[in-house]
Amino acid sequence: MRRLTILLTGAQGQIGFELARLLSPYGEVVATDRTTLDLADPDAIVAAVRGARPALVVNAGAYTAVDRAETEAALAHAVNGRAPGIFAEEAKRIGAVLIHFSTDYVFDGTRKAPYPEDAPTAPLNVYGASKLEGERGIAAAGAHAIVLRTSWVYGLRGRNFLLTIRRLAAERDELAIVADQYGVPNWSRTLAEATARIVGAGLPALAARAGLYHLSCTGQASWHDFAQAIVGAAPRPRIIPISTAEYPTPARRPAYGVLATAHFATTFGIVLPDWREALASCLESTAGTA
Ligand SMILES: NC(=O)c1ccc[n+]([C@@H]2O[C@H](COP(=O)([O-])OP(=O)(O)OC[C@H]3O[C@@H](n4cnc5c(N)ncnc54)[C@H](OP(=O)(O)O)[C@@H]3O)[C@@H](O)[C@H]2O)c1
């Protein structure tokens, strides 16, 4: 029997890299990155989907440079805002299922309790606005699409908070880290494993569960908590708590971005571990395999 085709974008990214391996038992993975499929080019997206004729499209590619997006808004909106809707239109045309990732940065962070999927969105920055545009494009296309909002992704490759803290920890005795922004750190592999598990249930089951879901580890952390957990109990470097006001960045960030994950858990029967447990697993794994 011919294996189904899975078109994957962002295959060199944190989540996409993990997915390229984890999705391969379920089909022939056509793994694309920015060199083979430019997500800012609508014609290239259409050609890629029509060429591969996938049964499943997994869009793990994105413009994720949150601060740079403030000055590259057009590019961020092309990649995060318009590309997802084009994938959804093309998926609908050929009866394919689409899996797409979005972010807690669609919210303004003024809540004090975990955000459910239907909480009002109000992005504070260009990146968040571009990702929200992407969600809306998918919804408008009416394809069988699973949109997974997640938060604070890290891993042992790429650019992320974990790797930045590890590098700075080797260089400095003290690190000043923001302690008044709360969210949930998520290891890219944990997210990719959950995504592969829902694919493993079969595409008809996935299509029947199309919708918007929050996918995240449990617990919550400030960036300060996360940094402290990364360096562990070592006396150096000291992790000094500071406020957002003391660490100005080009993009405003939500003060609170914890996502309520009950909808994903009840629909798919999957609950991710506490973020500290996932972090421990990540730190135990070796960079060579991650
Ligand atoms: N990172 C987070 O903290 C976070 C939090 C919440 C949600 N998410 C969402 O989760 C998903 C995966 O994120 P991630 O952390 O795995 O991101 P990532 O590591 O930045 O990976 C995204 C990939 O997309 C690629 N890309 C960027 N522009 C492109 C273009 N024009 N054409 C083709 N490829 C392009 C990037 O290539 P280059 O590296 O060459 O730019 C990168 O390999 C995204 O939808 C993101 O919005 C991420």
PDBQT file of the ligand as one rigid body, heavy atoms in Angstrom, charges set to zero:
ROOT
HETATM    1  N1  LIG A 301       9.651  29.568  20.119  1.00  0.00    +0.000 N 
HETATM    2  C1  LIG A 301       8.685  29.800  20.997  1.00  0.00    +0.000 C 
HETATM    3  O1  LIG A 301       8.951  30.176  22.149  1.00  0.00    +0.000 OA
HETATM    4  C2  LIG A 301       7.243  29.621  20.615  1.00  0.00    +0.000 A 
HETATM    5  C3  LIG A 301       6.250  29.914  21.551  1.00  0.00    +0.000 A 
HETATM    6  C4  LIG A 301       4.920  29.725  21.205  1.00  0.00    +0.000 A 
HETATM    7  C5  LIG A 301       4.588  29.262  19.938  1.00  0.00    +0.000 A 
HETATM    8  N2  LIG A 301       5.573  28.988  19.045  1.00  0.00    +0.000 N 
HETATM    9  C6  LIG A 301       5.182  28.539  17.704  1.00  0.00    +0.000 C 
HETATM   10  O2  LIG A 301       5.609  27.194  17.515  1.00  0.00    +0.000 OA
HETATM   11  C7  LIG A 301       5.954  26.975  16.139  1.00  0.00    +0.000 C 
HETATM   12  C8  LIG A 301       7.347  26.420  16.021  1.00  0.00    +0.000 C 
HETATM   13  O3  LIG A 301       8.233  27.314  16.669  1.00  0.00    +0.000 OA
HETATM   14  P1  LIG A 301       9.758  26.962  16.930  1.00  0.00    +0.000 P 
HETATM   15  O4  LIG A 301      10.072  27.387  18.305  1.00  0.00    +0.000 OA
HETATM   16  O5  LIG A 301      10.043  25.560  16.495  1.00  0.00    +0.000 OA
HETATM   17  O6  LIG A 301      10.401  28.026  15.934  1.00  0.00    +0.000 OA
HETATM   18  P2  LIG A 301      11.840  28.077  15.257  1.00  0.00    +0.000 P 
HETATM   19  O7  LIG A 301      12.785  27.189  16.001  1.00  0.00    +0.000 OA
HETATM   20  O8  LIG A 301      12.144  29.506  15.055  1.00  0.00    +0.000 OA
HETATM   21  O9  LIG A 301      11.546  27.380  13.869  1.00  0.00    +0.000 OA
HETATM   22  C9  LIG A 301      10.826  28.018  12.852  1.00  0.00    +0.000 C 
HETATM   23  C10 LIG A 301      11.470  27.640  11.556  1.00  0.00    +0.000 C 
HETATM   24  O10 LIG A 301      10.806  28.364  10.504  1.00  0.00    +0.000 OA
HETATM   25  C11 LIG A 301      11.805  28.829   9.632  1.00  0.00    +0.000 C 
HETATM   26  N3  LIG A 301      11.406  29.983   8.849  1.00  0.00    +0.000 N 
HETATM   27  C12 LIG A 301      11.353  31.295   9.211  1.00  0.00    +0.000 A 
HETATM   28  N4  LIG A 301      11.008  32.063   8.178  1.00  0.00    +0.000 NA
HETATM   29  C13 LIG A 301      10.849  31.222   7.124  1.00  0.00    +0.000 A 
HETATM   30  C14 LIG A 301      10.499  31.428   5.767  1.00  0.00    +0.000 A 
HETATM   31  N5  LIG A 301      10.255  32.639   5.266  1.00  0.00    +0.000 N 
HETATM   32  N6  LIG A 301      10.421  30.339   4.961  1.00  0.00    +0.000 NA
HETATM   33  C15 LIG A 301      10.672  29.103   5.433  1.00  0.00    +0.000 A 
HETATM   34  N7  LIG A 301      11.017  28.856   6.707  1.00  0.00    +0.000 NA
HETATM   35  C16 LIG A 301      11.101  29.906   7.543  1.00  0.00    +0.000 A 
HETATM   36  C17 LIG A 301      12.970  29.165  10.516  1.00  0.00    +0.000 C 
HETATM   37  O11 LIG A 301      14.167  29.233   9.774  1.00  0.00    +0.000 OA
HETATM   38  P3  LIG A 301      15.356  30.210  10.267  1.00  0.00    +0.000 P 
HETATM   39  O12 LIG A 301      15.819  29.645  11.586  1.00  0.00    +0.000 OA
HETATM   40  O13 LIG A 301      16.341  30.083   9.158  1.00  0.00    +0.000 OA
HETATM   41  O14 LIG A 301      14.746  31.577  10.401  1.00  0.00    +0.000 OA
HETATM   42  C18 LIG A 301      12.948  28.006  11.502  1.00  0.00    +0.000 C 
HETATM   43  O15 LIG A 301      13.708  26.910  11.052  1.00  0.00    +0.000 OA
HETATM   44  C19 LIG A 301       5.759  28.343  15.454  1.00  0.00    +0.000 C 
HETATM   45  O16 LIG A 301       4.486  28.394  14.873  1.00  0.00    +0.000 OA
HETATM   46  C20 LIG A 301       5.835  29.341  16.593  1.00  0.00    +0.000 C 
HETATM   47  O17 LIG A 301       5.129  30.519  16.299  1.00  0.00    +0.000 OA
HETATM   48  C21 LIG A 301       6.899  29.146  19.354  1.00  0.00    +0.000 A 
ENDROOT
TORSDOF 0
